[in-house]
């Protein structure tokens, strides 16, 4: 019985060690993964453009997808990278709410292509390059 308890303690200690080392490795990393930053840019693109057509206010969504605790661009507290990403997204996507798909609604209802345009931006080489070369450059 004591041998089983000792094994169980070893397993728990090993699991704790693995967890702490993986958490420390992420915490020590200077940069979040590029994919997570691209997801932040996508969220901003959607929020900005849907807010511009008064479809919703981002604050009303209660969407906590990208709290600072989960994706932190500026570990030094300057907000420099966060502002740079925000500015880049705004410059590149600020007019996505204007115009719409080339189809006419029989009901007279207005349509938009915001999601399609934001997804294209998300997959674009310009966003990827900005993040890798300018934003997260060592």
N, C-alpha and C positions, 0 to 999 in steps of 0.2 A: 504494500500500500504506500509506503514512504517513497519507493522508487517511482511509482506513478505520479505522485505529487511533485517530486523533483523534476520529472520529465515535463509535466504541465507547466511548472515555473520556468523551465528553460524555453519552452515553446512561447510562452507569453513574453519573456524577455527578448527573444529573437524577433518576434513580431513587433514589439515596441521599438527595437533598434532599427528595423527596416523602415518603419513608419517615420521615425525621427530623422533618419538619414535622408529619406526622400523629401521630407518637408524642408529640411535644412538646405538641400541642394536647390530646391526651387527658391527658397528665401534668399540664398546667396546669389542667385542668378541676377544679373544686372538688368536683363530685359525679359519681358514676357514673350511668349511665342508669337511669331508673326501672325499666325492664324487668328489668335485672340484679338490682336490689334485690328485686324481686318474686320472682325465681327463687330468691334466697337464702332468702326467707321460705317459699317452697314447700318447699325442701329441709329447712329446720328443722321445718316442720310434719310432714312425712313422717317424718323421723328421730325426733322426740320421740314421736310416737304409735306408731310401730312398735316403738320401744324400750319404751314402756309396756306393750305386750302381749307383750314379750319375743320378738318376731319376729327382731330383730337388734340389734346394737349398731353405731351409726354408725362407730365406729373400725374395726370388722371389715370394713367395706365397702371400705376403702382408696380412697374416692371423693374425689378432689382437685378437684372441680368449682369450688369457690369459695374457693380459697386467697386470703389477704389480698392477695397480689401482683396478683391479677386483678380483684378488686372490693374497693376500699379505701374504707370509709365514713369513717374517721377519720384524715385525713392529719396531724392535729395530735398524734396519739398518745394521746388521752384515752380512747378506746374508748366515748365517750359515745353516739354514734349506734349503734354496734354493740350496746351494751347495751339501748338504747331499742327497737331493732328486735326483739331477742331477747325482751324483756319483752312487747312488743305481741303478737308471734306466740304466745307462751305463754299470755297472757291470752285471746286469741281462739280458740285451737285446742287447748287442753290436754285437752279432754274428747272429742276426735274419736275416740279409741279405744274409748270406751264406747258400748254399744249396737251395733247392726249393721243390716244391711238387713232388711227385713220379709219374710224368706223362711226356710223351715225346711229344713235339710239332712237328707236321709234317712239320710246316713251318721253324723249326729250331730256332724259337724265344725262348729266355730264359724266364722262368717264375720264380716267387718268391712267397713266402708265408708270407711276412712281415706283412701284415694286420692281418692275422689269428693269427700269433704268438704274435703280440702286443695286440690283443684283449684278448688272453688267459692270457697274463701278466696282463692286466687291471683287469681281473676278478679273479686273483690269490689271494690265502690267503697270500702269501709272501708279495705282495705289500700292501694289506690291513693291515697286521700286522705291517709292517715297518712304515706305516703312523700313525697308531693308537698308537703303543707302543714306537717307537723310535723318530718319527718326531714331532708328536703333543702331546707328553706326557707332562702333566702339570708340 
